[in-house]
């Protein structure tokens, strides 16, 4: 068995996923119903009521889903403003990152990432045997466009850019994307948090053969559990994706949820607006705590360097009170916590817990 495994996979480092609420409850001793989960950038308001009703009454679960994703792509075409020939759905945008790497990356090929950023880019490049070239972001977490261009050589296949970036929350300016497109390398812009920022380069895709934009229904539409994302691709690339993707990669429930979500856009925009308003309130209260330094964010989370105490200690103390946030300690993210924006009552519980920590430490 060991000899059958690709040798390089023996040292492969997997992705560490987040624990579900039940596991968090067990580890903390806090009942599930009292868990405040602010570590996964999920939408606390959930999906559209239309989605829940449609899934409850759907009668086609015994049939395979549409491999062409026809109805869902039609609905997306109206939402995104590009033709269906540019659209492909995936089981989460993670699957699309995987498929893009399978199409483009041979062993030894180079792919540029700008860390700190979403770790799944490196994960799938490494899985394909490619070489990840990190061009670090500056202290403000902006992409160093000049340095990215300087890192391109004859072995470079593509560049991954998250906008807004996870976990820093800042977007890359359109002019920077255009500048990188001039290099002739495939540029993949991951807009998983687009609905919270409003900044996009998606309309450029039909005019550029080397631009791909990825998006997700996990965050703004509350469909994280159904795993559905989509990409906006040059037509030739979309055709290649349909050749190599698993035929039934997006299940029937997920495709139906996409259609019903887009039919209830006003409801979802209202929940996005609620999250944006709470993001500003949360940032203000975090500043007042004088324990964390919240950075400006265009997403549904806030990155917070710790300015009083140590992040691991704060993390564990919050966990004991049933409040779960994300801890980072990688290069560029030393002693940082990332906090998802929840409902007002979640913010209140977090701030009360932080204030208690401040009183104890004071």
C-alpha positions in Angstrom: 0.0 0.0 0.0 2.7 2.5 1.0 4.6 1.9 -2.3 1.4 2.7 -4.3 1.2 6.2 -2.8 2.9 9.0 -4.7 6.2 9.5 -2.7 5.8 13.3 -2.4 2.4 12.8 -0.6 4.1 11.3 2.4 5.3 14.7 3.4 2.2 16.6 2.2 0.6 18.9 4.8 -3.1 18.8 4.7 -5.6 21.7 5.4 -6.8 22.0 8.9 -10.6 22.5 8.6 -12.8 24.1 11.3 -14.6 21.9 13.8 -18.4 21.7 13.7 -20.5 23.1 16.5 -21.0 19.7 18.1 -17.2 19.2 18.4 -16.8 22.7 19.8 -19.4 22.1 22.4 -17.7 18.8 23.5 -14.3 20.4 23.7 -15.5 23.5 25.6 -18.2 22.0 27.8 -20.6 24.7 26.5 -24.0 23.5 25.2 -24.4 23.6 21.4 -27.2 26.1 21.6 -24.9 28.5 23.4 -22.0 28.2 21.1 -21.1 31.5 19.3 -19.2 30.5 16.2 -17.3 33.4 14.8 -14.4 31.4 13.3 -15.7 30.4 9.8 -17.0 33.5 8.1 -20.4 31.9 7.8 -23.6 33.9 7.4 -25.4 33.9 10.8 -28.7 34.7 9.2 -28.7 31.5 7.1 -30.1 31.0 3.6 -33.2 32.5 2.0 -36.5 31.1 3.3 -37.3 30.3 -0.4 -34.3 27.9 -0.4 -35.6 26.1 2.7 -39.1 25.7 1.2 -37.9 24.6 -2.2 -35.5 22.0 -0.7 -38.3 20.7 1.5 -40.7 20.2 -1.4 -38.2 19.0 -4.1 -39.2 15.7 -5.6 -36.1 14.8 -7.6 -33.6 13.6 -5.1 -33.7 10.1 -6.6 -32.4 11.5 -9.9 -28.9 12.5 -10.8 -28.4 16.3 -10.9 -28.0 18.2 -14.2 -24.3 17.8 -15.3 -24.6 20.9 -17.5 -26.0 23.0 -14.6 -28.2 24.6 -17.2 -30.9 26.3 -15.0 -28.5 27.4 -12.4 -26.1 28.9 -15.0 -29.1 30.8 -16.6 -29.9 32.3 -13.3 -26.3 33.2 -12.7 -26.0 34.8 -16.1 -28.6 37.4 -15.2 -27.0 38.0 -11.8 -23.4 38.3 -13.0 -24.0 39.9 -16.3 -22.1 37.5 -18.5 -23.2 34.8 -20.9 -23.7 31.2 -19.7 -20.8 30.1 -21.8 -18.5 31.8 -19.2 -20.0 30.1 -16.2 -19.2 26.9 -14.4 -20.4 25.8 -10.9 -18.4 23.8 -8.5 -18.8 22.0 -5.2 -17.6 25.1 -3.5 -15.1 27.4 -5.1 -12.5 25.0 -3.5 -13.3 22.4 -6.2 -12.9 25.0 -8.9 -9.4 25.9 -7.6 -8.6 22.2 -7.7 -9.8 21.8 -11.2 -8.0 24.9 -12.4 -4.8 23.5 -11.0 -5.4 20.2 -12.6 -5.8 21.9 -16.0 -2.8 24.2 -15.7 -0.2 22.8 -13.2 2.3 20.1 -14.1 5.0 19.0 -11.7 7.6 21.8 -11.4 5.3 24.5 -12.7 5.3 27.7 -10.7 2.2 29.5 -9.3 2.4 32.8 -7.6 0.5 33.5 -4.4 0.6 36.6 -2.2 0.6 35.5 1.4 -0.8 35.8 3.9 -3.8 34.6 2.0 -6.3 31.7 1.6 -4.2 28.6 2.1 -6.1 26.4 -0.4 -4.2 27.9 -3.3 -0.9 26.5 -2.0 -2.7 23.3 -1.0 -3.9 22.4 -4.5 -0.7 23.6 -6.3 1.3 21.4 -4.0 -1.1 18.5 -4.6 -0.4 18.8 -8.3 3.3 18.8 -7.8 3.7 22.5 -8.6 5.9 25.0 -6.9 4.2 27.8 -5.0 6.1 31.1 -5.2 5.2 33.4 -2.4 5.4 37.2 -3.1 4.6 38.6 0.4 2.1 41.3 0.8 3.3 44.6 2.3 2.6 45.5 6.0 -0.8 46.9 4.9 -1.5 43.5 3.2 -1.6 45.1 -0.2 -0.3 43.1 -3.2 3.1 44.2 -4.3 2.4 44.3 -8.0 5.9 45.2 -9.0 7.3 42.3 -7.0 4.8 39.9 -8.5 5.8 40.9 -12.0 9.5 40.5 -11.1 8.7 36.9 -9.9 7.3 35.8 -13.2 9.6 33.6 -15.3 9.2 31.0 -18.1 7.9 28.4 -15.6 5.2 30.6 -14.1 1.7 29.3 -15.0 -0.6 31.6 -13.0 -1.2 34.0 -10.2 -3.8 33.6 -7.4 -5.3 36.8 -5.9 -8.0 36.9 -3.2 -10.1 40.1 -3.3 -11.2 40.8 -0.6 -8.2 38.9 0.8 -8.7 36.3 3.5 -7.8 36.9 6.3 -6.8 40.6 5.9 -10.2 41.8 4.4 -8.7 44.2 1.8 -9.5 44.3 -1.9 -7.0 44.6 -4.8 -7.6 47.7 -6.9 -8.9 47.1 -10.5 -5.9 48.8 -12.0 -3.5 46.4 -10.2 -5.4 43.4 -11.7 -5.2 45.1 -15.2 -1.4 45.6 -14.7 -0.9 42.0 -13.9 -3.0 40.8 -16.8 -0.6 42.6 -19.1 2.1 40.1 -18.1 0.2 37.5 -20.1 0.0 35.0 -17.2 -3.3 33.5 -16.1 -4.7 35.6 -13.2 -7.3 34.0 -10.9 -9.1 36.5 -8.8 -11.0 34.9 -5.9 -14.0 37.1 -5.1 -15.6 34.8 -2.4 -16.5 37.9 -0.4 -17.6 40.1 -3.4 -21.1 40.8 -2.1 -19.6 42.5 1.0 -17.2 44.7 -0.9 -19.0 45.4 -4.1 -15.6 45.5 -6.0 -15.3 43.1 -8.9 -13.4 42.5 -12.1 -15.9 40.0 -13.4 -17.1 42.1 -16.3 -13.6 42.0 -17.7 -13.5 38.2 -18.2 -15.1 38.1 -21.7 -12.4 40.6 -22.9 -9.4 38.8 -21.4 -8.3 35.2 -22.2 -6.1 35.1 -19.1 -8.6 36.2 -16.4 -10.7 34.0 -14.2 -13.0 35.2 -11.3 -14.2 32.8 -8.6 -17.2 33.4 -6.3 -19.0 31.6 -3.6 -22.6 31.1 -2.2 -21.2 30.1 1.2 -20.9 33.6 2.7 -23.5 36.0 1.4 -26.2 33.5 0.6 -25.8 31.3 3.6 -25.2 28.0 1.7 -21.9 26.9 3.2 -23.3 23.5 4.1 -24.4 22.8 0.5 -21.0 23.6 -0.9 -21.6 25.6 -4.1 -19.5 28.2 -5.8 -19.0 29.3 -9.3 -16.4 30.7 -11.7 -16.5 33.2 -14.5 -14.1 31.9 -17.2 -12.9 32.6 -20.7 -15.2 30.4 -22.9 -12.4 28.1 -23.9 -11.4 27.5 -20.3 -15.0 26.8 -19.3 -15.3 24.2 -22.1 -12.2 22.5 -20.7 -13.7 22.5 -17.2 -16.8 20.7 -18.4 -14.6 18.1 -20.0 -12.6 17.3 -16.9 -15.0 17.9 -14.0 -16.9 15.0 -12.4 -20.1 14.9 -14.3 -22.4 15.4 -11.3 -20.1 17.6 -9.2 -22.8 20.0 -8.0 -25.7 18.1 -6.4 -29.4 18.8 -7.1 -30.0 20.5 -3.8 -27.2 22.9 -4.3 -28.2 23.8 -7.9 -31.8 24.4 -6.7 -30.5 26.5 -3.9 -28.6 28.7 -6.3 -31.7 29.4 -8.4 -33.9 30.1 -5.4 -31.3 32.3 -3.8 -31.1 34.5 -6.9 -34.8 34.7 -7.0 -34.8 36.1 -3.5 -32.1 38.6 -4.0 -33.7 41.4 -2.0 -33.9 39.2 1.1 -30.2 38.2 0.8 -29.1 41.8 0.2 -30.9 42.8 3.4 -28.9 40.2 5.4 -25.7 41.4 3.7 -26.6 45.0 4.7 -27.2 43.8 8.3 -23.8 42.2 8.3 -22.1 45.3 7.0 -23.8 47.5 9.6 -22.7 45.0 12.3 -19.2 44.9 11.0 -18.8 48.7 11.7 -20.3 48.3 15.1 -18.1 45.4 15.9 -15.0 47.3 14.8 -15.9 50.2 17.0 -16.4 48.1 20.0 -13.2 46.1 19.4 -11.2 49.3 19.3 -12.8 50.4 22.6 -11.7 47.1 24.2 -8.0 48.1 23.9 -7.2 44.4 23.6 -7.4 44.0 19.9 -6.7 46.3 17.0 -9.3 45.7 14.3 -8.2 46.4 10.8 -10.4 47.9 8.1 -12.3 45.1 6.3 -14.3 44.8 3.1 -15.5 41.3 3.9 -17.7 39.7 6.6 -14.8 39.3 9.1 -12.2 41.5 10.8 -8.5 40.7 11.3 -7.3 41.8 14.7 -3.7 42.0 15.8 -3.6 41.5 19.6 -2.2 44.6 21.4 -2.7 43.5 24.9 -1.9 39.9 25.9 -1.2 36.9 23.7 -3.6 35.6 21.1 -3.5 31.9 22.1 -4.4 32.8 25.7 -7.3 35.0 24.6 -8.4 32.3 22.2 -8.6 29.7 25.0 -10.4 32.0 27.4 -13.0 32.9 24.8 -13.5 29.2 24.0 -14.3 28.5 27.7 -17.1 31.0 27.4 -18.4 29.4 24.2 -17.0 32.1 21.8 -14.9 30.8 19.0 -12.7 32.9 16.8 -9.8 32.1 14.4 -6.2 32.3 15.6 -3.2 32.9 13.3 0.5 32.9 13.9 2.0 32.5 10.5 4.4 35.0 8.8 2.7 38.3 8.5 -0.1 37.3 10.9 1.8 36.9 14.2 -0.4 37.1 17.3 -3.6 37.8 15.3 -7.2 36.8 15.7 -9.8 36.8 12.9 -13.4 37.4 13.9 -16.4 36.7 11.7 -19.2 39.2 11.9 -22.2 37.7 13.6 -25.5 39.1 14.8 -25.7 42.0 17.3 -26.1 39.5 20.2 -23.0 37.6 19.1 -21.0 40.9 19.1 -22.4 41.7 22.6 -21.3 38.3 24.0 -17.9 38.6 22.4 -17.3 42.1 23.8 -18.5 41.2 27.2 -16.1 38.3 27.3 -13.2 40.5 26.1 -14.1 43.1 28.7 -14.0 40.5 31.4 -10.6 39.4 30.2 -9.4 43.0 30.4 -10.7 43.4 33.9 -8.9 40.3 35.0 -5.6 41.3 33.3 -5.9 44.9 34.4 
